């Protein structure tokens, strides 16, 4: 979680909007019975978020305006 918070603070400092990132997909998958929503599922979602933020940060540092994929 520290890595996610650090990235979010970096994005805020540089006025990069990450408010469209949500966990709707996780909720939908649980409601549809596709996943159980157990700890392993949540950790996978967190890992995916870390990877997304990492790519966004790398793009920013390379001078490319990061536009996150919609994560519904």
C-alpha contacts under 8 A as a table, 3 or more apart, distances in Angstrom:
res1	aa1	res2	aa2	distance
1	X	4	X	5.12
1	X	5	X	6.21
2	X	5	X	5.09
2	X	6	X	6.03
3	X	6	X	5.09
3	X	7	X	6.19
3	X	50	X	7.30
4	X	7	X	5.18
4	X	8	X	6.14
4	X	49	X	7.75
4	X	50	X	6.17
4	X	53	X	7.49
5	X	8	X	5.01
5	X	9	X	6.15
6	X	9	X	5.19
6	X	10	X	6.26
7	X	10	X	4.99
7	X	11	X	6.17
7	X	53	X	6.62
7	X	54	X	7.88
7	X	57	X	7.55
8	X	11	X	5.03
8	X	12	X	6.10
8	X	18	X	7.76
9	X	12	X	5.01
9	X	13	X	6.07
10	X	13	X	5.11
10	X	14	X	6.41
11	X	14	X	5.19
11	X	15	X	5.98
11	X	16	X	4.75
11	X	17	X	7.01
11	X	18	X	7.60
11	X	57	X	7.99
12	X	15	X	4.91
12	X	16	X	5.82
12	X	17	X	7.19
13	X	16	X	7.72
16	X	66	X	7.72
17	X	20	X	7.66
18	X	21	X	5.83
18	X	68	X	7.46
19	X	22	X	7.66
20	X	70	X	7.00
21	X	68	X	7.74
21	X	70	X	6.55
21	X	71	X	5.90
21	X	72	X	7.76
22	X	25	X	7.73
22	X	71	X	6.28
22	X	72	X	6.44
23	X	26	X	5.37
23	X	27	X	6.59
23	X	71	X	7.25
23	X	72	X	6.61
24	X	27	X	5.10
24	X	28	X	6.04
24	X	71	X	7.67
24	X	72	X	5.08
25	X	28	X	5.00
25	X	29	X	6.00
25	X	71	X	6.84
25	X	72	X	4.53
26	X	29	X	5.17
26	X	30	X	6.25
26	X	37	X	7.50
26	X	45	X	7.66
27	X	30	X	5.24
27	X	31	X	6.14
28	X	31	X	5.07
28	X	32	X	6.03
29	X	32	X	5.18
29	X	33	X	6.18
29	X	34	X	5.17
29	X	35	X	5.76
30	X	33	X	5.10
30	X	34	X	6.05
30	X	35	X	5.23
30	X	36	X	5.76
30	X	37	X	5.83
31	X	34	X	7.75
32	X	35	X	7.89
33	X	36	X	6.68
35	X	41	X	7.28
36	X	41	X	7.41
37	X	40	X	7.73
37	X	41	X	5.42
37	X	42	X	6.37
38	X	41	X	5.41
38	X	42	X	6.41
39	X	42	X	5.13
39	X	43	X	6.05
40	X	43	X	5.11
40	X	44	X	6.18
41	X	44	X	5.16
41	X	45	X	6.40
42	X	45	X	5.07
42	X	46	X	6.24
43	X	46	X	4.99
43	X	47	X	6.08
44	X	47	X	5.03
44	X	48	X	6.19
45	X	48	X	5.07
45	X	49	X	6.27
46	X	49	X	5.04
46	X	50	X	6.23
47	X	50	X	5.07
47	X	51	X	6.25
48	X	51	X	5.07
48	X	52	X	6.17
49	X	52	X	5.01
49	X	53	X	6.13
50	X	53	X	5.17
50	X	54	X	6.01
51	X	54	X	4.95
51	X	55	X	6.23
52	X	55	X	5.24
52	X	56	X	6.21
52	X	68	X	7.16
53	X	56	X	4.94
53	X	57	X	6.03
54	X	57	X	5.12
54	X	58	X	6.15
55	X	58	X	5.06
55	X	59	X	6.10
56	X	59	X	5.12
56	X	60	X	6.14
56	X	66	X	5.04
56	X	67	X	7.21
56	X	68	X	6.86
57	X	60	X	5.01
57	X	61	X	6.13
57	X	66	X	7.45
58	X	61	X	5.13
58	X	62	X	6.17
59	X	62	X	5.00
59	X	63	X	6.30
59	X	64	X	4.91
59	X	65	X	6.63
59	X	66	X	5.83
60	X	63	X	5.05
60	X	64	X	5.10
60	X	65	X	5.62
60	X	66	X	5.89
61	X	64	X	7.31
